[in-house]
Amino acid sequence: MSNVAVVGFAQAPNVRNTQGTTNGVEMLVPTLAEAFEQTGLSKSDIGFWCSGSSDYLAGRAFSFISAVDAIGAFPPINESHVEMDAAWALYEAWVKILTGEVDTALVYGFGKSSAGTLRRVLSLQLDPYVAGPLWPDSISIAGLQARLGLESGRWTEEAMAEVAARSLADATTNDRAQRSGDAEVAELLANPVVADPLRAHDIAPVTDGASVVVLAAEERAREIVDRPAVITGFEHRIDSPSLGSRDLTDSPSTRAAAAAAGIDGVELAELHAPFTHQELILREALGLDSGVRVNPSGGALAANPMFAAGLTRIGEAAKQIIDGTAGKVLAHATSGPALQQNLVTVLEGIR
Amino acid sequence: MITEETPLHAPLEIGFDYTRSLGPVLAHFMTQLANRRITGIRGSDGRVHVPPVEYDPHTAEALTEFVDVSDVGTVRTWSWVSHPVEGQPIQRPFAWALITLDGADTALLHAVDVDSTEQIHTGMRVRVRWADEPVGHITDIAYFVPADAGEERGDAPTPPRPPATERAEDGTVRTVITPIQLDYTHSVSPEESRYLRALAEGRMLGQRCPECEKVYIPPRGACPTDGVPTTTEVELPDTGIVTTFCIVNVPFLGQRIQPPYVTAYILLDGADIPFLHLVLGCEADEVRMGMRVRAAWKPREEWETSLQNVSHFEPTGEPDAPYDSYAHHL
């Protein structure tokens, strides 16, 4: 069985509000073109296509079918979709290549979060019997989680602000970031709480965006790029949907996924943490020491395109291998409320 | 060259009453709520889960031992909502909280009615404020109030109540209905915007793919064959043919025309992709593949940026198009 590697990554500009449609075509067409240019591949070279998006976000049924227009689906293509972050679409594409049925795959995710009220739409991902009907918004749920950590001494407001300051500073070199800047922790903490206990800097922005990752079987990958980012570990796990029965200050599913994937020796980690305290939970669960560089892209706090931000983490981490900056990296994606479901990918530059 | 105009957009409201059947565990929980009682379930480790879970989190076995708990409990954590969104339990600033009810070991997520963040803290005791007419739904717990709040504390503004559902003969709540309403700003693509603006002027505007040269109406953001933007505009006539059709005999909610009537794929002259529209002006059983049709426009004063400006298509009486001329458009 061949290894699978990431050979290309492109993303649309991450913005607060695009004029485009909710089927993402306007964001995807140029982003796909960029990925093809990078890899020298064309549409007919792609053996399998897989996407991640959400009809609830788009406000229309089968919105992903319209997105297929952006890839050109005639003659018929081999295509699939997940109603999740496209990091999970990448998992499906990885399995597809491992079967030996295809040797290339293109994965894309997109979301126009600005079409509706994102924090309200996201309550539809909750248990539909005892939680969803109350419309608990995503920011409030994260606030419940943040306070548990603050009051139990697991983390502090300062540590949360440090995550924001570092992320926004790193994002100043990311030309696709939505938010960036140099702010001192003290300045951030001087700002008012907007959703007690959260301040604005603790909350990822509402982002319209899309991203694309190209995969190839290892042998094929070496024909495409000098240094493919070979996937050497790939696992995802889930915690209970019952928020009140979880220890929200920990992430057992992240810990389990990391243990199964094998993350020892990673130099860099791209973590999908839409709230500052969630990065602290993830670092703890992953056991990352201070030597591991976290989110050089700025992470989800700099841009959080729904259903693409997790895939973007994998793309950003892979880029560090492909360009020779790092030798072994970790990418993480999350889905669901308060880090309910977590995916861990390990990528290596194997010669 | 096509000049860029701001794409058209419009409010889009969608709604659906989700009707969900309940298994034995949630049916009991909801039935108890309708009686203003809260029931949990005991797990394999002896812990009482509220809300009840159907399967044990450790052994995955089906759970059956119900345990009644108090409607008074303790706040474990909370967060503040300055601007409630539609549907939330309290329609003025309030706190969300995870609340462990007395007798329970897990926490229930719900709203607490206090006036400010000064009036809530972790460890605070709170009590259920029941809805006036419980129906067997999680919102029968309208919200929580501080345990020491007297009856003089007035009611908070709350969202509309969910409908009651039909119960089993013994009174068991078997289903819950949760109405879901969502609001969006729906945008159409720049290509669709030009097409819709042309319709408002009584024109049919398509676009040609620069690679395969097919003409699409409505125009697409990208050619589905080639995956490239369609750029060249093409004015099309309002005449064409029926490629294929069906006779609607089945009544359905929202139907505007008395069945039987014909919906058909209309291929405008010069277009490569048909669109769906109505064929009226003849008996349903006279409609046939290849039939020549023309758009019947509504009165000009009713025109808007919509294909509904064409009320339907009707036969022109010209000879039918030969099958071979449209076979590749089927």
Interface residues (C-beta under 8 A of the other chain):
Chain A: Q19 G20 T21 T22 N23 V25 E26 V29 L32 K43 Y56 G59 R60 V68 D69 A70 I71 G72 A73 F74 S114 A115 G116 T117 R119 R120 V121 L124 P128 Y129 V130 A131 G132 P133 L134 W135 P136 D137 I139 S140 I141 A142 G143 L144 Q145 A146 R147 L148 E151 V193 V194 A195 D196 P197 L198 S240 S242 L243 G244 S245 L248
Chain B: T6 P7 H9 L12 I14 Y18 R20 L22 L26 F29 H49 V50 P51 V53 P57 R76 T77 W78 S79 W80 V81 S82 V85 E86 G87 Q88 P89 W96 A97 L98 T100 T106 A107 L108 L109 H110 A111 T117 T122 H137 I138 T139 P162 V176 T178 I180 L182 D183 Y184 T185 H186 S187 V188 S189 P190 E192 R220 G221 A222 C223 P224 T225 D226 G227 V228 P229
